[in-house]
Amino acid sequence: MISASPYGKGRQTAQVSILLTLDHEDELRTIYDKLAADGGQVMVELQKTFFGALHGQVSDGKNGITWVMNCFTQLTNGFQM
């Protein structure tokens, strides 16, 4: 019997975002650069933000997932955010 069911088949993602909070800037830069070099679309260039993080976003070229990356560097009240 032949079935047209999509069961077991991968689907293109639609508006899926994954948030990564990293402890080290070099780790964030490595992931960001690899995603961008592997056919990803840069959504937000790496930049220091007003909320104390190095921040960037890349949509990967294989799955269409947007990777939102932060590395908090600013101290607030003696605690790292």
Chimera marker file (.cmm) of the C-alpha trace (Angstrom):
<marker_set name="trace">
<marker id="1" x="0.000" y="0.000" z="0.000" r="1" g="1" b="0" radius="0.5"/>
<marker id="2" x="1.335" y="3.447" z="-0.914" r="1" g="1" b="0" radius="0.5"/>
<marker id="3" x="0.558" y="6.329" z="1.383" r="1" g="1" b="0" radius="0.5"/>
<marker id="4" x="0.814" y="10.093" z="0.853" r="1" g="1" b="0" radius="0.5"/>
<marker id="5" x="1.098" y="10.638" z="4.596" r="1" g="1" b="0" radius="0.5"/>
<marker id="6" x="3.893" y="12.969" z="5.765" r="1" g="1" b="0" radius="0.5"/>
<marker id="7" x="4.495" y="10.695" z="8.779" r="1" g="1" b="0" radius="0.5"/>
<marker id="8" x="8.213" y="10.138" z="9.337" r="1" g="1" b="0" radius="0.5"/>
<marker id="9" x="9.303" y="12.812" z="6.872" r="1" g="1" b="0" radius="0.5"/>
<marker id="10" x="11.179" y="15.920" z="7.931" r="1" g="1" b="0" radius="0.5"/>
<marker id="11" x="9.474" y="19.245" z="7.552" r="1" g="1" b="0" radius="0.5"/>
<marker id="12" x="10.872" y="22.650" z="6.763" r="1" g="1" b="0" radius="0.5"/>
<marker id="13" x="10.870" y="24.711" z="9.930" r="1" g="1" b="0" radius="0.5"/>
<marker id="14" x="8.886" y="27.910" z="10.072" r="1" g="1" b="0" radius="0.5"/>
<marker id="15" x="9.932" y="30.629" z="12.489" r="1" g="1" b="0" radius="0.5"/>
<marker id="16" x="11.828" y="28.426" z="14.916" r="1" g="1" b="0" radius="0.5"/>
<marker id="17" x="14.415" y="30.193" z="17.064" r="1" g="1" b="0" radius="0.5"/>
<marker id="18" x="16.863" y="28.706" z="19.527" r="1" g="1" b="0" radius="0.5"/>
<marker id="19" x="18.446" y="30.943" z="22.156" r="1" g="1" b="0" radius="0.5"/>
<marker id="20" x="22.021" y="30.164" z="23.166" r="1" g="1" b="0" radius="0.5"/>
<marker id="21" x="23.575" y="31.849" z="26.174" r="1" g="1" b="0" radius="0.5"/>
<marker id="22" x="27.303" y="31.263" z="26.155" r="1" g="1" b="0" radius="0.5"/>
<marker id="23" x="29.918" y="31.901" z="28.837" r="1" g="1" b="0" radius="0.5"/>
<marker id="24" x="32.795" y="32.889" z="26.543" r="1" g="1" b="0" radius="0.5"/>
<marker id="25" x="32.899" y="35.365" z="23.657" r="1" g="1" b="0" radius="0.5"/>
<marker id="26" x="35.291" y="33.214" z="21.626" r="1" g="1" b="0" radius="0.5"/>
<marker id="27" x="32.830" y="30.312" z="21.836" r="1" g="1" b="0" radius="0.5"/>
<marker id="28" x="30.007" y="32.555" z="20.597" r="1" g="1" b="0" radius="0.5"/>
<marker id="29" x="32.133" y="33.927" z="17.741" r="1" g="1" b="0" radius="0.5"/>
<marker id="30" x="33.110" y="30.400" z="16.638" r="1" g="1" b="0" radius="0.5"/>
<marker id="31" x="29.497" y="29.189" z="16.471" r="1" g="1" b="0" radius="0.5"/>
<marker id="32" x="28.318" y="32.411" z="14.810" r="1" g="1" b="0" radius="0.5"/>
<marker id="33" x="31.077" y="32.291" z="12.170" r="1" g="1" b="0" radius="0.5"/>
<marker id="34" x="30.511" y="28.599" z="11.382" r="1" g="1" b="0" radius="0.5"/>
<marker id="35" x="26.756" y="29.053" z="10.934" r="1" g="1" b="0" radius="0.5"/>
<marker id="36" x="27.307" y="32.094" z="8.686" r="1" g="1" b="0" radius="0.5"/>
<marker id="37" x="29.999" y="30.331" z="6.622" r="1" g="1" b="0" radius="0.5"/>
<marker id="38" x="27.843" y="27.225" z="6.141" r="1" g="1" b="0" radius="0.5"/>
<marker id="39" x="25.232" y="29.062" z="4.084" r="1" g="1" b="0" radius="0.5"/>
<marker id="40" x="23.538" y="30.821" z="6.972" r="1" g="1" b="0" radius="0.5"/>
<marker id="41" x="21.929" y="34.231" z="6.700" r="1" g="1" b="0" radius="0.5"/>
<marker id="42" x="23.126" y="36.800" z="9.214" r="1" g="1" b="0" radius="0.5"/>
<marker id="43" x="20.044" y="38.369" z="10.785" r="1" g="1" b="0" radius="0.5"/>
<marker id="44" x="21.852" y="40.509" z="13.373" r="1" g="1" b="0" radius="0.5"/>
<marker id="45" x="25.588" y="41.254" z="13.155" r="1" g="1" b="0" radius="0.5"/>
<marker id="46" x="27.607" y="40.510" z="16.288" r="1" g="1" b="0" radius="0.5"/>
<marker id="47" x="27.482" y="43.583" z="18.490" r="1" g="1" b="0" radius="0.5"/>
<marker id="48" x="27.769" y="44.769" z="22.067" r="1" g="1" b="0" radius="0.5"/>
<marker id="49" x="24.341" y="45.680" z="23.393" r="1" g="1" b="0" radius="0.5"/>
<marker id="50" x="22.836" y="48.050" z="25.927" r="1" g="1" b="0" radius="0.5"/>
<marker id="51" x="21.781" y="45.024" z="27.994" r="1" g="1" b="0" radius="0.5"/>
<marker id="52" x="25.376" y="43.940" z="28.583" r="1" g="1" b="0" radius="0.5"/>
<marker id="53" x="25.766" y="41.128" z="26.074" r="1" g="1" b="0" radius="0.5"/>
<marker id="54" x="27.622" y="40.355" z="22.901" r="1" g="1" b="0" radius="0.5"/>
<marker id="55" x="24.635" y="39.490" z="20.701" r="1" g="1" b="0" radius="0.5"/>
<marker id="56" x="24.087" y="38.102" z="17.196" r="1" g="1" b="0" radius="0.5"/>
<marker id="57" x="21.568" y="36.102" z="15.172" r="1" g="1" b="0" radius="0.5"/>
<marker id="58" x="22.069" y="33.728" z="12.251" r="1" g="1" b="0" radius="0.5"/>
<marker id="59" x="19.457" y="31.707" z="10.372" r="1" g="1" b="0" radius="0.5"/>
<marker id="60" x="21.101" y="28.431" z="9.363" r="1" g="1" b="0" radius="0.5"/>
<marker id="61" x="21.092" y="27.402" z="5.723" r="1" g="1" b="0" radius="0.5"/>
<marker id="62" x="20.139" y="23.764" z="6.280" r="1" g="1" b="0" radius="0.5"/>
<marker id="63" x="17.101" y="23.916" z="8.554" r="1" g="1" b="0" radius="0.5"/>
<marker id="64" x="16.004" y="27.547" z="8.574" r="1" g="1" b="0" radius="0.5"/>
<marker id="65" x="16.428" y="27.754" z="12.347" r="1" g="1" b="0" radius="0.5"/>
<marker id="66" x="17.335" y="31.163" z="13.723" r="1" g="1" b="0" radius="0.5"/>
<marker id="67" x="20.112" y="30.920" z="16.285" r="1" g="1" b="0" radius="0.5"/>
<marker id="68" x="19.963" y="33.807" z="18.769" r="1" g="1" b="0" radius="0.5"/>
<marker id="69" x="23.251" y="34.056" z="20.656" r="1" g="1" b="0" radius="0.5"/>
<marker id="70" x="24.230" y="36.035" z="23.758" r="1" g="1" b="0" radius="0.5"/>
<marker id="71" x="27.316" y="36.228" z="25.906" r="1" g="1" b="0" radius="0.5"/>
<marker id="72" x="26.717" y="38.446" z="28.925" r="1" g="1" b="0" radius="0.5"/>
<marker id="73" x="29.770" y="40.417" z="29.953" r="1" g="1" b="0" radius="0.5"/>
<marker id="74" x="28.419" y="43.313" z="32.019" r="1" g="1" b="0" radius="0.5"/>
<marker id="75" x="28.258" y="42.974" z="35.773" r="1" g="1" b="0" radius="0.5"/>
<marker id="76" x="25.141" y="44.179" z="37.563" r="1" g="1" b="0" radius="0.5"/>
<marker id="77" x="25.211" y="44.567" z="41.362" r="1" g="1" b="0" radius="0.5"/>
<marker id="78" x="28.310" y="42.371" z="41.502" r="1" g="1" b="0" radius="0.5"/>
<marker id="79" x="26.663" y="39.459" z="39.696" r="1" g="1" b="0" radius="0.5"/>
<marker id="80" x="27.231" y="38.420" z="36.106" r="1" g="1" b="0" radius="0.5"/>
<marker id="81" x="24.012" y="38.495" z="34.111" r="1" g="1" b="0" radius="0.5"/>
<link id1="1" id2="2" r="1" g="1" b="0" radius="0.2"/>
<link id1="2" id2="3" r="1" g="1" b="0" radius="0.2"/>
<link id1="3" id2="4" r="1" g="1" b="0" radius="0.2"/>
<link id1="4" id2="5" r="1" g="1" b="0" radius="0.2"/>
<link id1="5" id2="6" r="1" g="1" b="0" radius="0.2"/>
<link id1="6" id2="7" r="1" g="1" b="0" radius="0.2"/>
<link id1="7" id2="8" r="1" g="1" b="0" radius="0.2"/>
<link id1="8" id2="9" r="1" g="1" b="0" radius="0.2"/>
<link id1="9" id2="10" r="1" g="1" b="0" radius="0.2"/>
<link id1="10" id2="11" r="1" g="1" b="0" radius="0.2"/>
<link id1="11" id2="12" r="1" g="1" b="0" radius="0.2"/>
<link id1="12" id2="13" r="1" g="1" b="0" radius="0.2"/>
<link id1="13" id2="14" r="1" g="1" b="0" radius="0.2"/>
<link id1="14" id2="15" r="1" g="1" b="0" radius="0.2"/>
<link id1="15" id2="16" r="1" g="1" b="0" radius="0.2"/>
<link id1="16" id2="17" r="1" g="1" b="0" radius="0.2"/>
<link id1="17" id2="18" r="1" g="1" b="0" radius="0.2"/>
<link id1="18" id2="19" r="1" g="1" b="0" radius="0.2"/>
<link id1="19" id2="20" r="1" g="1" b="0" radius="0.2"/>
<link id1="20" id2="21" r="1" g="1" b="0" radius="0.2"/>
<link id1="21" id2="22" r="1" g="1" b="0" radius="0.2"/>
<link id1="22" id2="23" r="1" g="1" b="0" radius="0.2"/>
<link id1="23" id2="24" r="1" g="1" b="0" radius="0.2"/>
<link id1="24" id2="25" r="1" g="1" b="0" radius="0.2"/>
<link id1="25" id2="26" r="1" g="1" b="0" radius="0.2"/>
<link id1="26" id2="27" r="1" g="1" b="0" radius="0.2"/>
<link id1="27" id2="28" r="1" g="1" b="0" radius="0.2"/>
<link id1="28" id2="29" r="1" g="1" b="0" radius="0.2"/>
<link id1="29" id2="30" r="1" g="1" b="0" radius="0.2"/>
<link id1="30" id2="31" r="1" g="1" b="0" radius="0.2"/>
<link id1="31" id2="32" r="1" g="1" b="0" radius="0.2"/>
<link id1="32" id2="33" r="1" g="1" b="0" radius="0.2"/>
<link id1="33" id2="34" r="1" g="1" b="0" radius="0.2"/>
<link id1="34" id2="35" r="1" g="1" b="0" radius="0.2"/>
<link id1="35" id2="36" r="1" g="1" b="0" radius="0.2"/>
<link id1="36" id2="37" r="1" g="1" b="0" radius="0.2"/>
<link id1="37" id2="38" r="1" g="1" b="0" radius="0.2"/>
<link id1="38" id2="39" r="1" g="1" b="0" radius="0.2"/>
<link id1="39" id2="40" r="1" g="1" b="0" radius="0.2"/>
<link id1="40" id2="41" r="1" g="1" b="0" radius="0.2"/>
<link id1="41" id2="42" r="1" g="1" b="0" radius="0.2"/>
<link id1="42" id2="43" r="1" g="1" b="0" radius="0.2"/>
<link id1="43" id2="44" r="1" g="1" b="0" radius="0.2"/>
<link id1="44" id2="45" r="1" g="1" b="0" radius="0.2"/>
<link id1="45" id2="46" r="1" g="1" b="0" radius="0.2"/>
<link id1="46" id2="47" r="1" g="1" b="0" radius="0.2"/>
<link id1="47" id2="48" r="1" g="1" b="0" radius="0.2"/>
<link id1="48" id2="49" r="1" g="1" b="0" radius="0.2"/>
<link id1="49" id2="50" r="1" g="1" b="0" radius="0.2"/>
<link id1="50" id2="51" r="1" g="1" b="0" radius="0.2"/>
<link id1="51" id2="52" r="1" g="1" b="0" radius="0.2"/>
<link id1="52" id2="53" r="1" g="1" b="0" radius="0.2"/>
<link id1="53" id2="54" r="1" g="1" b="0" radius="0.2"/>
<link id1="54" id2="55" r="1" g="1" b="0" radius="0.2"/>
<link id1="55" id2="56" r="1" g="1" b="0" radius="0.2"/>
<link id1="56" id2="57" r="1" g="1" b="0" radius="0.2"/>
<link id1="57" id2="58" r="1" g="1" b="0" radius="0.2"/>
<link id1="58" id2="59" r="1" g="1" b="0" radius="0.2"/>
<link id1="59" id2="60" r="1" g="1" b="0" radius="0.2"/>
<link id1="60" id2="61" r="1" g="1" b="0" radius="0.2"/>
<link id1="61" id2="62" r="1" g="1" b="0" radius="0.2"/>
<link id1="62" id2="63" r="1" g="1" b="0" radius="0.2"/>
<link id1="63" id2="64" r="1" g="1" b="0" radius="0.2"/>
<link id1="64" id2="65" r="1" g="1" b="0" radius="0.2"/>
<link id1="65" id2="66" r="1" g="1" b="0" radius="0.2"/>
<link id1="66" id2="67" r="1" g="1" b="0" radius="0.2"/>
<link id1="67" id2="68" r="1" g="1" b="0" radius="0.2"/>
<link id1="68" id2="69" r="1" g="1" b="0" radius="0.2"/>
<link id1="69" id2="70" r="1" g="1" b="0" radius="0.2"/>
<link id1="70" id2="71" r="1" g="1" b="0" radius="0.2"/>
<link id1="71" id2="72" r="1" g="1" b="0" radius="0.2"/>
<link id1="72" id2="73" r="1" g="1" b="0" radius="0.2"/>
<link id1="73" id2="74" r="1" g="1" b="0" radius="0.2"/>
<link id1="74" id2="75" r="1" g="1" b="0" radius="0.2"/>
<link id1="75" id2="76" r="1" g="1" b="0" radius="0.2"/>
<link id1="76" id2="77" r="1" g="1" b="0" radius="0.2"/>
<link id1="77" id2="78" r="1" g="1" b="0" radius="0.2"/>
<link id1="78" id2="79" r="1" g="1" b="0" radius="0.2"/>
<link id1="79" id2="80" r="1" g="1" b="0" radius="0.2"/>
<link id1="80" id2="81" r="1" g="1" b="0" radius="0.2"/>
</marker_set>
